[in-house]
Amino acid sequence: MDEKDRTDHEVALGGAALAPGDHLCVFHRGRAERDRLLVPFLTEGMRAGDAVFYLAAEGERKHFRERLAHDGDLLLTEPENGHLRDGEFAPDALFAMLDGWAQRKLGTGDHPVGRIAGDMSWAAPRLGSALINALLAEEAAVTAWGEGLPLVVLCFYDLDLFGGDLIVPLIKAHPKVWTAGMLVENPYYLSSAEIGHHADSERSMPS
């Protein structure tokens, strides 16, 4: 594989071209719709020689590899060793894991692109105002972290599990959104600094 092939191959979601540094919020309904997007994204990455990391839903780790049509460099973990530690959201531990993986995989030149996908269904039974604020901060930080890397990050949110209390703020935390079968440049996107300022303002408002 020559250098051009290693760096210029297409990364796509549902036929829409993505660019290194992209961080998408992918809205879907049910696992079947998720898989129509997720499985090709992961499989095509493995076929192209990308480093692939899937933060799977609970119970998927054992059999998920069998659904992919290609072998390759895939790291797969379930929520307890991904987003969670001892059942609680642990963004610092998650970031340390993601950054360590990226440094190992993308810093050597062995992989043209990194692909990260995360199923966010673990958050549904734990959702409350504190977790919503923590998720927004984490999503904004992922956007800032990935901008300088040859990396595409997808976060899958099932609209059958999450309502407007999370979805509306989430839209603001992603520069691009996949919704209703389309990739949308998000005019409502807020940077991590803007999200932090907005959260501080809300906390300071009288009840």
N, C-alpha and C positions, 0 to 999 in steps of 0.2 A: 504494500500500500504506500503510494507516494505521499508527499507532504500535503499537496492540495486535497487529496482524498481524505486525509486525516482531519483537516480543519474546516472544509467547506461543505460537508454533506448536510442535507436538509434535516432539520428537526421540525416535526409537525404534530399537531393535535387535530384529529378529525379533518385532515386535509388543509388546515390553516398553518402557514409557515410561522415558526417561532424563531427567536433570535437568542444568542447567548446573553445571559443576564436577565431573561424574562422570568417573571414570577407571576403565575396566574392563579386566580381563584376559579375553580371549575365547579359550577353548579350543575347538579344532575338530580334525577329522581330515580331512586332505587339502584340496587347493585348491578342489574343487567345493563342499564344505561352507563353506569360508571365503567363497567368492563369493556363496553364497546369503544370507549376512549382510552382507558388505562392500558389494556393488554397490548394493543398495537404500539402505543407509545413506549412501553417497556421493551417489547420484542424487537422493534425496529432499532432501538438504541443498542441492544445487545448485538444485533446483527451487524451494526455499523462499527462496533468496537468501542462504544461509549462505556463509561463507568455508570452503573445504574444502581440506585438505592430506592427501595420501596418500603415505606413505613406503613405496614399492612394493618388491616382491621383485625380485631381479636379473632383468633381461630383460623386465620388464613395461612399462617406460615407453613404448616405441614404439607399442604397440597397445592399451594399456589404456583410453584415452579412448574408443575405438570401442565399448567394451562398456557405456558409460554411456548412459542413455536421455535425457539432458538436457545441454545446454551450461550452463556457469556458471563461477563463480570457483573454479577448481581449480588447485592447485599440486601437481605430481607429481614425485617424485625417487626415484632408486634408492639402494641402500645406500651406495655409495661417496661420494655427496654428501649422505647423510642421517645414518645412524648411524655410518658409517665414514669415516675419512680415511687414505689410503694403506693400506687393508686392515685397519686397527686401529680398535677401538671408540673413539669420540671424544665422550664425553658433553658436554664443555664446548662443543665446536663445535656439537653438536646442539642444546643448550639455547639458545645464542646465535641459531641459525637459527629455532627455534620461537618464542622470545620476540620476535624482530624481526618475524616474520610476524604474530604475534598483535597486536603494537602497531600495525602498519600496517593490519591488516584490521579489528580490533575496536575500535580507539581512535577511529575516524572516525565511527562510527554508521552506516556504509553497510551493515553486515551484522548481522542479529539475533543470530546464533550462529556460533561457529567449531566445525568438526568436524575432528579429526585422527585418522587411522587409520594404524597401522604394522604391516606384515608383518615378523615377527621371525625368519623363516627364515634370514636371513643369519648368525644366531648359532650355528646347529646345528654347522657344521663347525669352529667356533672354540672350542667350549664347553670350559671348564675351570674350576677353582675361582676363579681370578682374575676371569674374565669373569662368572661367576655372581654374585660379590660386587658387581662393578661394575654389572651389570644390576639387582640388587636396589636398590642405592643410587639408580640413575637412575629406576627406576619409582617409588620412594618420593618422590623429588624432584619428579617430574611430578605426582603427586597433590597435593603441597603447593602447587606452582606454579599448578595449574589451579583450585584451590578458589575463588579470588576472581574468576574470569573467566567470561564467558558462553561456555563451551567444554566440549565433550565429547571425551574421548580414549579410543580403543580400541586395545589392543595384541593382535595376533593371534598365538597360539602354537599350532603344529600338533602335536598329540599323537602323530602318526606320526614326528615328528622329535625331540621332546624327551621325556626320561624324568623320573622322580621327583626326580633330583638337582637339577633346575631347577624343576619344576612345584610341588613342595611349598613351597620357599621363596617362589616367586612368589605363591602364594596369599596369603601373609602381607603382601605388599607392595601389595595392591589392596583397597580397601574394598568393591568389588563384583566379582563374577566371573560370567562367562557359561560355563556348563558343562552338557552333556547337554540342550541346548535350553532352558535356563532361566536367568533372571537371579537371582543369589543374593546377598543381603546377607551379607557375609563376617564371621563372628564371630571369625575368627583374624587379622584385619587388625592390623598393627603400623604405627605412625607411623614417619616417617623417623628420628626420634631413637631410637625403640625398636629399629629395625633396626640403626642404627649401634652402639648399645650391645651388641646381641646379637653383631654381627660382631666387636667389640672383645673380648668375652668369649671367643669361640671362638679368636681369635688368641692369647689369653693362656693358653689351656689347654695343659698339657704334652702332648707327643706320646707 
